[in-house]
């Protein structure tokens, strides 16, 4: 039986219409559980919530510096962007500095999530390309490391030197061997871990600093700083990661993943947060992560970006508010 607990309720007409269950863990850098809901030992695929882990070898190998990557490129390496012109242009420019182009990516074409760009492309009868893929920044990072290593072009293969390095970094920061992996939407391997392992990894990032410690710690510190410096590149206009990081004002790096996953890195407190909504609903994961970060003191409950997610209105086709998606009181 599932040990997940109710985290979010959907209310209509004074009744609870549906419930979303999940797991959440808060850890310190030693791996100790500070707070937990559900099962800390639940094994999940963290999906895009761990792109900062996947970017560690890019920096600690020296490949990022040898390629002259700046803070924007590091933020894009951690991004699940929405394929707006801002994102597409910067990833395209990054590839060009490597002497590469969109055809070298292995993430697949994906329609842009940016409304204005989507309408422009429809009018122009222009097809989306791999640069529009939300993972194109991560893949540009993989390509940068691939070129630096002199490795083959199929960097997504599980036995490719890039993915071998990613797995080693993943298992180090989570504190355990990964029991399995799945293939993500962008075709890269996604390694499984426990909820506690994921929270521990985020806490490792929380205590990392770009100017002190070992190579892995310095790399982690640079990635956290890049994410917090450029939340617009990590996701995009109207997206939860971007808006909640902006609301946190430098107190958190926040990252979503498919199927109801969120992670958060809290440098001032040295804490890491991992969240998984069991049914994969984004409306529930956004409500729950906002509530947890209010509880932890990095977000204010009355901030508009936070209110929109902790108690998101449900509207009908006439625009009438008919209910709300609300985090349960035990989370905040």
Buried (B, 14 or more C-beta within 10 A) or exposed (E): EEEBBBBBBBBEEEEEEEBBBBBBBBBBBEBEBBBBBBBBEBBBBBBBBBBBBBBBBBBBBEBBEEBEBEBBBBBBBBBBBBBBEBBBEBBBEBBEEBEBEBEBBBBBBBBBBBEEBBEEBEEEEEEBBBBBBBBBBBBBBBBBBBBBBEBEEEBBBEEBBBBBBBBEBBBBBBBBEBEEBEEBBBBBBBBBBBBBBBBBBBBBBBBBBBEEBEEBBBBBBBBBBBBBBBBBBBBBBEBBBBBBBBBBEEBBBBBBBBBBBBBBBBBEBBBBBBBBBBBBBBBBBBBBBBBBBBBBEBBBBEBEBBBBBBBBEBEEEEEEEEBBBBBBEEBB
